Amino acid sequence: MSAWGMNLKSPAIIAGPCSVESPAQLSAICTEMKLNNIKPDLFRAGVWKPRTRPGGFEGLGATALPWLEIVREELNVPITVEVGNTKHVEEALKAGIDVLWVGARTTVNPFSVQEIAEALRGVDIPVLVKNPMSPDLGLWVGAFERFNAVGIDRLAGIHRGFTDQHDKTYRNKPNWSIPIHLKREIPGIEVINDPSHITGKRDMILEVSQRALNFGLDGLMIETHHDPDNAWSDAAQQVTPTRLAEILKQLEFRETLWNENLDDQLSKFRVEVDQLDHQLMEILAERFKVIDKIGAHKRDQGLAVFQPDRWTSVMESRTKEGVAKNLSEKFMKELLFAIHEESVKRQEKQIKTQSTTNSLKV
């Protein structure tokens, strides 16, 4: 697959309100951004807001597009808005919007994506594509392919997480492996993380933003409002420009450590390995969090830690999968055994914790 991308500054920072509410709102946001020396690479602003159920605030529509000139005057940065149909595309292009983004509810529908792509045939404009609401990598890749087929190659992804009714931590579960696989599937594609929609709450934005950078994603889209508690949509997940500045200062931007004694290609390979190792540690940590939940459930249900049938099934299936991916059978068995030992220890700890609690009660 050919390389597509927008050649974004890394890490790119996209900021702005969930929804445009008034000229005064935009002016206030820009003023506070300037006071905090924030000049985003791209200013985001929702004009059309697809809501899950009717009756909520669905944006001011094309009426609000001229107000975005305030942002150009105050910050001199490009602007992006979400489009969900061909009418939106026409209005946005007429207003001179610099970048379009396609939302998760639209990406999930190939018919809608195709209609938007056709409306952009022959237009040279960058397009950001949010992941579909379901964790379907093929559906996400397909959206990029539809835009590229009409001549658009300045494309980037937005990782905003995936619907998971069972996950209580996130508004939209991040499923970090999917944006990572997207970058491998489409060489050169940039993927921007959207911690606002992943978390649904502003106090987790710093943590998720850091993890996104640790995973090697290319930037952040953070919803920013001068008075987030009174925002007309998604109030809980927006931050003030002042808080945004604090978040950006606290983030650890992982720069490449360059060894001039090594040839350039070898250095690049080593940087890639370092990033993959960090991703591996993050995934293992997530796996053991689930193991802890399993241990607690077994404790509560009076089940034994070691389940031989399950262990045999995992050992056989994972080993077979690893061998199919060119990993040796010996390595796979040793790796799985080490993971299993740690899993058993963690589950035993859960049971011992309960036993200690019961002893204290007696």
C-alpha positions as a printed Julia matrix, in Angstrom:
362×3 Matrix{Float64}:
   0.0     0.0    0.0
   1.38    3.43  -0.91
   2.34    5.92   1.78
  -0.3     8.45   2.73
   0.06   11.19   5.28
  -0.18   14.86   6.12
   3.46   15.45   7.17
   2.23   16.78  10.5
   4.56   18.3   13.05
   5.24   15.61  15.64
   3.65   15.6   18.08
   0.8    17.59  16.54
  -1.58   19.37  18.91
  -5.2    19.84  17.87
  -7.37   21.82  20.27
 -10.68   23.62  20.39
 -14.2    23.22  21.72
 -16.45   20.23  21.27
 -19.06   22.6   19.78
 -19.09   26.13  18.48
 -21.53   28.09  20.66
 -21.01   31.77  19.87
 -18.47   34.29  18.56
 -17.83   35.32  22.18
 -16.99   31.74  23.11
 -14.44   31.42  20.3
 -12.89   34.78  21.17
 -12.58   33.81  24.85
 -10.9    30.5   23.99
  -8.43   32.21  21.65
  -7.64   34.9   24.22
  -6.87   32.33  26.92
  -4.79   30.29  24.47
  -2.68   33.34  23.65
  -2.23   34.12  27.35
  -0.84   30.61  27.8
   1.33   30.75  24.66
  -0.69   27.99  23.01
  -0.81   27.95  19.24
  -2.31   24.62  18.18
  -1.27   23.05  14.91
  -4.97   22.77  14.11
  -8.05   24.29  15.74
 -10.98   21.87  16.01
 -14.58   22.99  16.36
 -17.81   21.03  16.09
 -20.44   22.71  13.92
 -22.59   19.68  13.15
 -22.86   17.36  16.16
 -24.21   13.84  15.62
 -25.89   12.79  18.86
 -26.88    9.3   19.92
 -30.48   10.33  20.59
 -32.53   13.26  19.22
 -33.34   16.22  21.4
 -29.81   17.09  22.46
 -27.72   19.96  21.14
 -26.74   19.0   17.59
 -24.66   22.03  16.71
 -25.48   25.38  15.14
 -24.66   24.19  11.64
 -23.54   26.41   8.78
 -24.55   29.51  10.75
 -21.46   29.05  12.91
 -18.95   28.6   10.07
 -18.29   32.34   9.49
 -17.53   32.78  13.2
 -14.44   30.59  12.79
 -12.77   33.52  11.07
 -12.23   34.8   14.63
  -9.82   31.91  15.14
  -7.9    32.77  11.99
  -7.62   36.4   13.06
  -6.65   35.64  16.67
  -4.4    32.58  16.3
  -3.59   32.36  12.58
  -3.95   28.57  12.54
  -5.84   26.2   10.21
  -9.33   25.01  11.2
 -11.02   21.63  11.04
 -14.7    20.73  11.39
 -16.55   17.42  11.29
 -18.62   16.54   8.24
 -21.21   13.78   8.11
 -22.8    14.15   4.68
 -22.38   15.83   1.31
 -24.25   18.97   2.4
 -21.79   19.45   5.24
 -18.92   19.07   2.79
 -20.35   21.71   0.47
 -20.9    24.2    3.3
 -17.44   23.61   4.8
 -15.66   24.02   1.47
 -17.65   27.17   0.73
 -16.54   28.58   4.1
 -12.88   27.85   3.35
 -12.38   25.27   6.09
  -8.79   23.98   5.9
  -9.19   20.36   7.04
 -12.22   18.08   7.31
 -12.72   15.28   9.79
 -15.03   12.3    9.57
 -16.52   11.16  12.87
 -16.74    7.68  14.33
 -20.47    7.38  13.68
 -19.84    8.12  10.0
 -16.76    5.94   9.57
 -18.79    2.94  10.67
 -20.98    3.28   7.55
 -19.15    2.64   4.23
 -22.06    4.14   2.24
 -21.71    7.46   4.1
 -17.93    7.48   3.72
 -18.23    6.79   0.01
 -20.71    9.66  -0.48
 -18.4    12.09   1.33
 -15.43   10.83  -0.68
 -17.3    11.37  -3.95
 -18.21   14.9   -2.86
 -14.47   15.55  -2.46
 -13.4    14.06  -5.77
 -10.99   16.52  -7.38
 -10.67   18.6   -4.18
  -7.21   18.92  -2.64
  -7.96   19.01   1.07
  -6.62   17.02   4.04
  -9.05   14.63   5.74
  -8.88   13.22   9.25
 -10.73    9.93   9.78
 -11.8     8.85  13.26
 -11.85    5.16  14.03
 -15.26    3.46  13.75
 -17.14    2.95  17.0
 -16.5    -0.8   16.82
 -12.91   -2.16  17.03
 -12.81   -3.05  13.34
  -9.42   -2.3   11.76
 -10.59   -3.32   8.29
 -13.47   -0.84   8.42
 -11.09    1.95   9.4
  -8.59    1.06   6.66
 -11.46    0.86   4.17
 -12.43    4.47   4.91
  -8.92    5.66   4.05
  -8.96    3.59   0.87
 -12.23    5.21  -0.23
 -10.78    8.71   0.15
  -7.54    7.76  -1.54
  -9.49    6.28  -4.47
 -10.89    9.76  -5.29
  -7.46   11.35  -5.18
  -7.05   12.37  -1.55
  -3.74   11.24  -0.05
  -3.31   13.82   2.69
  -4.94   11.6    5.28
  -4.53   11.01   8.99
  -6.36    8.92  11.57
  -7.88    9.98  14.86
  -7.88    7.34  17.56
 -10.89    8.13  19.78
 -11.47    4.69  21.3
 -14.15    2.05  20.83
 -17.54    1.38  22.36
 -17.39   -1.24  25.13
 -20.41   -1.43  27.41
 -18.52   -3.59  29.9
 -15.58   -1.22  30.43
 -16.17    1.12  33.37
 -12.86    3.0   33.19
 -13.17    4.68  29.81
 -15.96    6.32  27.89
 -14.5     4.59  24.84
 -11.97    1.81  25.4
  -8.63    2.67  23.75
  -7.69   -0.81  22.4
  -4.16    0.48  21.74
  -3.21   -2.34  19.39
  -5.65   -1.12  16.72
  -4.1     2.32  16.0
  -0.67    0.67  16.14
  -1.76   -1.89  13.54
  -3.23    0.93  11.42
   0.19    2.59  11.25
   1.71   -0.69  10.09
  -1.09   -1.35   7.61
  -0.77    2.08   5.97
   2.89    3.2    5.84
   3.3     6.9    6.49
  -0.14    7.45   8.01
  -0.22    9.67  11.1
  -2.54    8.76  13.96
  -3.69   11.44  16.39
  -4.97   10.34  19.79
  -8.22   11.85  21.13
  -7.98   11.44  24.93
 -11.09   13.55  25.45
 -13.4    10.99  23.85
 -11.47    8.01  25.19
 -11.72    9.12  28.8
 -14.94   11.13  28.89
 -13.52   12.97  31.9
 -10.91   15.67  32.05
  -8.93   14.32  35.01
  -7.75   11.32  32.94
  -6.62   13.27  29.87
  -2.99   13.67  31.0
  -2.61    9.95  31.73
  -4.08    8.8   28.4
  -2.17   11.47  26.45
   1.1    10.21  27.89
   0.25    6.63  27.02
  -0.55    7.68  23.45
   2.86    9.31  23.11
   4.48    6.25  24.69
   2.84    4.11  22.02
   4.33    6.3   19.31
   1.16    8.04  18.16
   1.69   11.29  16.34
  -0.23   13.87  18.34
  -3.22   14.74  20.48
  -6.69   16.16  19.88
  -7.86   17.67  23.17
 -11.22   19.39  23.51
 -10.67   22.87  24.94
 -13.25   25.35  26.22
 -12.9    28.57  28.22
 -15.76   27.48  30.54
 -16.01   23.69  30.2
 -18.45   23.12  33.07
 -21.03   25.17  31.16
 -20.26   23.8   27.69
 -23.27   22.91  25.58
 -21.92   19.43  24.82
 -19.46   16.98  26.41
 -18.78   19.3   29.35
 -17.06   16.68  31.52
 -14.27   15.93  29.04
 -13.21   19.45  28.07
 -10.36   21.43  29.63
  -9.58   25.12  29.79
  -6.69   26.47  27.68
  -4.84   27.05  30.97
  -5.22   23.39  31.91
  -4.21   22.38  28.39
  -0.98   24.32  28.82
  -0.34   22.5   32.11
  -0.96   19.12  30.48
   1.43   19.87  27.63
   4.14   20.93  30.08
   3.75   17.73  32.11
   3.87   15.37  29.14
   7.08   13.5   28.48
   7.74   13.82  24.77
   9.97   10.88  23.98
  12.7    12.08  21.66
  15.01    9.85  19.69
  18.41    9.35  21.32
  20.77    9.57  18.39
  24.15    7.81  18.38
  26.33    9.37  15.73
  28.66    6.34  15.75
  25.87    4.15  14.33
  24.67    4.29  10.77
  21.34    6.02  10.32
  19.38    2.93   9.28
  20.51    0.89  12.3
  19.61    3.77  14.6
  16.11    3.91  13.13
  15.69    0.18  13.62
  16.71    0.49  17.28
  14.25    3.33  17.87
  11.5     1.15  16.4
  12.46   -1.74  18.68
  12.41    0.56  21.71
   8.9     1.74  20.85
   7.68   -1.82  20.34
   9.19   -2.9   23.67
   7.37   -0.09  25.43
   4.13   -1.09  23.75
   4.73   -4.69  24.83
   5.13   -3.62  28.46
   1.92   -1.61  28.29
  -0.01   -4.55  26.81
   1.35   -6.96  29.44
   0.35   -4.54  32.18
  -3.17   -4.38  30.75
  -3.3    -8.19  30.55
  -2.37   -8.58  34.21
  -5.02   -6.08  35.24
  -7.55   -8.45  33.69
  -5.85  -11.39  35.44
  -6.35   -9.59  38.76
 -10.06   -9.31  37.99
 -10.17  -13.03  37.15
  -8.47  -13.83  40.48
 -10.99  -11.75  42.39
 -13.87  -13.47  40.58
 -12.46  -16.94  41.29
 -12.04  -15.96  44.94
 -15.63  -14.76  45.2
 -16.98  -17.86  43.44
 -14.82  -20.32  45.38
 -12.99  -21.52  42.27
  -9.46  -22.97  42.15
  -6.75  -20.78  40.7
  -5.41  -23.44  38.33
  -7.87  -24.55  35.65
  -6.07  -27.31  33.69
  -8.42  -27.42  30.72
  -8.16  -23.68  30.2
  -4.35  -23.79  30.56
  -4.03  -26.58  27.99
  -6.28  -24.73  25.55
  -4.34  -21.47  25.9
  -0.96  -23.18  25.6
  -1.92  -25.02  22.44
  -3.75  -22.2   20.67
  -1.26  -19.44  21.49
   1.72  -21.62  20.57
   0.13  -22.47  17.24
  -0.63  -18.79  16.62
   2.94  -17.79  17.46
   4.45  -20.43  15.19
   2.21  -19.18  12.36
   3.76  -15.73  12.91
   7.29  -17.11  12.54
   8.02  -17.47  16.28
   9.65  -20.69  17.42
   7.59  -23.28  19.31
  10.21  -23.38  22.08
  10.11  -19.62  22.56
   6.32  -19.54  22.61
   6.08  -22.26  25.27
   8.69  -20.57  27.47
   6.98  -17.2   27.11
   3.52  -18.6   27.85
   4.81  -20.54  30.85
   6.4   -17.38  32.3
   3.18  -15.41  31.78
   1.14  -18.24  33.31
   3.38  -18.41  36.39
   2.96  -14.68  36.99
  -0.79  -14.99  36.44
  -1.07  -17.78  39.02
   0.93  -15.75  41.55
  -1.33  -12.73  41.09
  -4.48  -14.81  41.44
  -3.11  -16.5   44.57
  -2.46  -13.05  46.0
  -6.14  -12.21  45.52
  -7.17  -15.33  47.47
  -4.62  -14.7   50.24
  -5.93  -11.16  50.59
  -9.42  -12.54  51.24
  -8.07  -15.15  53.68
  -6.21  -12.46  55.64
  -9.36  -10.31  55.76
 -11.41  -13.24  57.1
  -8.78  -14.0   59.75
  -8.84  -10.42  61.0
 -12.61  -10.57  61.25
 -12.39  -13.7   63.43
